[in-house]
Amino acid sequence: MPIPDLFAFPSPPPRASFKDYDHLIKQLKVDKLTINYMTFLPLQEPRFTVIYSHSNAENMITSKQFLQELSKILTCKIIAYEYPGYVLNDRKPRRKTIEKAALAIAKHFAEEQNLIFWGRSLGSYFAALQAFSIPCKGLVLESGLSSGLDVVCKRSFRFLDSFCVKNLIKDVKSIIIHGTEDTVVPVRAAMNNKAAGGDNATICLIEGAGHEDVGYYYLQDLVNGIVKFLGDLEIEIGDWSVENRWKKRDGEEEENVSQRMRFI
């Protein structure tokens, strides 16, 4: 296994039973590769389509509830695909194989209206690769890497580096959503991606958010950032609402969402 893959996929990926989801799962076959994917639809006609790349600690089943909710809130179609080596697939996860799957899914759905690629954590690399390779409306980087080594080193050693998001995003409109208290992928990764994306990139920093809770306790903030980004892309979704799940810390007063968000 290549050294970067050892760090990206250090233990067997999360397994889940598909038996309760057989009716939701479709397959795309490309060469000798079988890619499982699920589609989530809103109650109304979707305004845009998201292809979602999950983190290395998740799979499309564990992401299901979040994606169902997001689809309804944003009135969008969401396509979540599974990485080869995860869940039903007996392969070991490899970056090159997942890249092939990510690009195959992107090409298969390339004609979708208002296509947006969305990647969380390590999935930000595969989403950025899709956006670099396939024409799209925009890119969402949620708690994303700038590169593999940038996560652990303040200086970049290009000859050793891998999963280089920052090398792929210069020419695509993107929003970089990151928690200020993220200790897994430090906020400097967001700053590196902003520097690489230039005027095409916008940062939405969520005060107090960590690596795992942006899509739960800070869902209202996440959606606010996405709605602003959609407005910049001239995609209107109409009225929306999100249950406030913000968890107050001891001694803190209730905060307004706008006080927790900072756009750069």
Order of alpha helices (4+ residues) and beta strands (2+ residues): alpha-beta-beta-beta-alpha-beta-alpha-beta-alpha-beta-alpha-beta-alpha-beta-alpha-alpha-beta
